[in-house]
Amino acid sequence: MAGELRNVAFDIETTGFDVDDEVTVVGFDLELGCRVFLQTGGRAHDGCEAAVSNRTGEHVKLSAHQSEAALLDAVAEFAASRLQSNDVLLVAYNGETWRGGFDLPFLRTRFAAHGIAWPFQDLPYADLLPMVRDQFNTTIDGEDAAALDTAYDVLCDGAYGDFDPFDDSAEAVAAFEDGRFADLVLHNVSDVLRTGQLSGLARRYCSKSDFNLKSLTPTSHEFG
């Protein structure tokens, strides 16, 4: 049940939306700070972790990986050691809903492309977008404002959006191409923290049934 599980918010960044685009960042919001995995494409990233922690005022643990495959391997190890069997509820904002979503479908394709086993075995998942849209009023000037950044600004204090260097998530693609890794990670951390704040808000004001949990465990555990 949602009230008995520790919510862990996550968010990813990518090089685009096509099937052969790659994951560039995966971030998780943990109790003691953010855990972020960055793909550098073999480029230098010196000082990125310190720059992000200084600008956010949050504890951010960053590991950099030379390729997407190395990043996904690291995420899988992290999930096995820190998430599974720890009463965790994985949450995202439009990560996967019955209408679609982005993060989980993209991750499944990329893990499959590299022949890496799905890492989120035995984890329940809830998407915050339908809950925020349906259980809160996010209408501004007659228009629905249920996107992550606007919903967060409406329902929360807005502080985690202050250090986001991007006006639009599409800017994350150019940041990766240009090697602006600190900005890329800052954007991811901002989205992860905003998702975590909305998750906490939902726990305080919504019922357990509103979380609409689903299992991320595949029907087959066979691999290879």
N, C-alpha and C positions, 0 to 999 in steps of 0.2 A: 504494500500500500504506500501511496506517495508520502503520507505523513510519517512513515516509519523508515524511510529510506533517505540516505544522504544524497541530495541532488548534486550532480556534477555536470555543469554546463560545458559545451564544447562548440567549436566553430572551425571551419577550414577556409583557406585561401587557395586559389588555383590559377593556372595560366590562361584559363578560359572555360568554355562550357562544352566543347566538343569531346567526343569519346577518347581522343588521343591527347587531350590536354592533361596537365599534371598537377598534382597537389604540391603546393609550395609551403604552406604552414598548416599545422594542426595545433590548436590550443585548448587547454582544459582549465577550468576554474576549480581549484581545490581549496580546502579549508585554510591552508597556510599560504596561499598565493597561486599564481598561474604557472602551469607547466606547458612550455611551448616547444614545438619541434619545427625547425626551419630547414628547408632545402635551399642550398646556395648555388647549385649547379656547378660546384667546383670552385667558386669564387670566395674571396676573403670576406670575413664578417667581423673583423676585430672591433671590439668595443660595443657591439650591438646590445648585449645583455645589460651592461651598465647604463647605456643610454636609455633603454626602455624603462628600467627600474627607476632611474632618476626622474624621467618625465612623467611617469605615472604615479610615483609614490607608493607603488605596490611591489611586493616581492615577486619577481619573475625569474624562474629557472628556465634557461634556454639551452637547448642543444642544437648544434648545426650539423647538417648531413650533406654529403657531397652529391647525392642523387635522390630521386624520388623513392627508389627501391630501399635505399638505406633509411630514409625517413619512415617509410611504412613499416619496416622491420622494427625500428625503435618504438614506434607507436604500439605495435603488437606486443613487444616486451613490456612496455609500460602498462598496457591494459591487463596483461596476465598478472603482473606483480602488484598493481595498485588499485585496480577496479574490480576484478572478479572476486566473488565471495566476500565482499566487503559491504554488503547492504547498500549498494549504489544504484541510484536511478539516473541514467544518462538523459540529459535534456538538451534540446537545441531549439533554435527559432527557425522554423521552416526547414528543418533538417530532413524530415520525412513526414508527410501527412497523407491522408487518403487521396488528396487531390494532386499529390506530387511531392514537392520538396527538393532539396538540393544536396546537402552534405552526405547523407547516407547512401543514396544512389551513386553519387560520384565516387565515394570511397569504395563501394563494392566493385565497381568497374575497375578501379585502379589496383586494388588488391588482387583481383582476378587476373589482370593484365600481367602482373609480376609473379603469379603463382604463389602468393602468400596467403596463408589461411586467414579467414575472417577472424578478427581479434576480439570482437565483442560477444563472445560466447557467454550464455547464461546471464546476460544483462537485460534488465527491463529498460524501456525507453518511453519518453513522453515528449510530444512536440508542444511548444508553448504558443505557437502562432494561433491555432484554433481556439485555445483557451483565452488568450488575450482578446482576440477578436470577438468571441462569443460571450465572455463573462465580464468584460469591462467595456465601458463606453470610451472609445478613442476617436470620436468624431470631432473634427475641427473645421469650422466654417462649412458644415454640411458634407464634408468629405471624410471618408474613412482614413485614419492615420495609423493603421495596424502594422506598418513596416517596423523593423526592429528599432531603428534610431528614433523615429517619431513616436512610437509607442512608449519607448523608454523615457523620452523627454516629457511626454504627457503624464505618465504614471509614476515616474521615479524622480529623483532629484536632478538628474541630468549631468552629474559631475563626470561620469565615465565617458561621456562624449566629448569633453573639453580637450582631451589630448589626442583625439582621432585626427590624423593629418589629412584624411580624405573626406570629400563631400559625398563620394559615391564609391561603393565597393569595387566598381570596375577599375578604379585607379590602382588597385592592388596588382593588376596585371602589368601595368607599365612600371610600377615600383620594382617588381621582381626582375623585369627585363633590364632595368637600369641599375640593378644592384643596390637599390635603396632599401636595405634590409631592415634598418631600424624603423623606418616609416611603415614598412609592411607588417612588422611584428606589432608595432604600436596599434595599428588598425585592428589586427586580430585580437589583441588583448582587450581593446576597447569593446569589441563585439562580444567577446567571451564574458567580460564583466557585466555588460549590459544584459546579456542573456541570464546570467546568474542572479542579478538583481530582480529581473522580472519573474524568475523562478521563485525567489523568496517571497515576492509579492503575491504570487498565485497561491503559495502554500498558506499564506496568512488569510486570504480572502475567499478561496475556492474550496470546494469539497474534494475528497479523494477521488470520487468518480469522475470529476471534471478533468483529471489528468489523463484519462484514457490510455492507460499503460499498454504497451505491446512488448513482446519478447523479441530480442535481436538474435536469438539462437537459431541457426539454420536447421532445417529438418534432417540433414545428414551431417554427421561429424567426420565422415570419411574425407580424406584429402589426398590428392595426387592422382 
